[in-house]
Amino acid sequence: MPNTAETIENLARKLERVRILNDLKECRTLEDFQEVTRKYETLCNEDKN
C-alpha cells in the first residue's frame, strides 16, 4: 500500500503527463511544436537548479 507521499508523487506525474499531452495536441505547426519544446526545456533546466 503506497504512503501519502508516494500517492501524491504518482498523481503529480500523471497530471504533468496530461498537461504535456494537451500542449502537444494543441500544436498545429512546426513552430507550435518548437515553442512547446522550448517551454519544457526551460522548465527542465530550471528543475536542475
C-alpha positions in Angstrom: 0.0 0.0 0.0 1.6 3.3 -1.1 2.0 6.0 1.5 0.6 9.5 1.1 3.9 10.9 -0.3 4.0 8.2 -3.0 0.4 8.7 -3.9 0.9 12.5 -4.3 4.0 11.9 -6.3 2.2 9.5 -8.6 -0.8 11.8 -9.1 1.6 14.7 -9.8 3.4 12.7 -12.5 0.1 11.8 -14.1 -1.1 15.4 -14.1 2.1 16.6 -15.7 1.8 13.9 -18.4 -1.7 15.0 -19.2 -0.6 18.7 -19.3 2.2 17.9 -21.7 -0.1 15.8 -23.9 -2.7 18.6 -24.0 0.1 21.1 -25.0 1.2 18.7 -27.8 -2.3 18.2 -29.1 -2.7 22.0 -29.5 0.3 22.1 -31.8 -0.8 22.8 -35.4 2.5 23.8 -36.9 6.2 23.1 -36.5 6.6 26.5 -34.8 3.9 25.5 -32.3 5.8 22.3 -31.5 9.1 24.1 -31.2 7.6 26.6 -28.8 6.2 23.7 -26.6 9.7 22.1 -26.8 11.3 25.3 -25.6 8.8 25.7 -22.8 9.5 22.2 -21.4 13.3 22.5 -22.0 13.2 25.7 -19.9 11.2 24.0 -17.2 13.5 21.1 -17.1 16.6 23.3 -16.9 15.0 25.3 -14.0 14.4 22.0 -12.2 18.1 21.2 -12.4 19.0 24.3 -10.5 
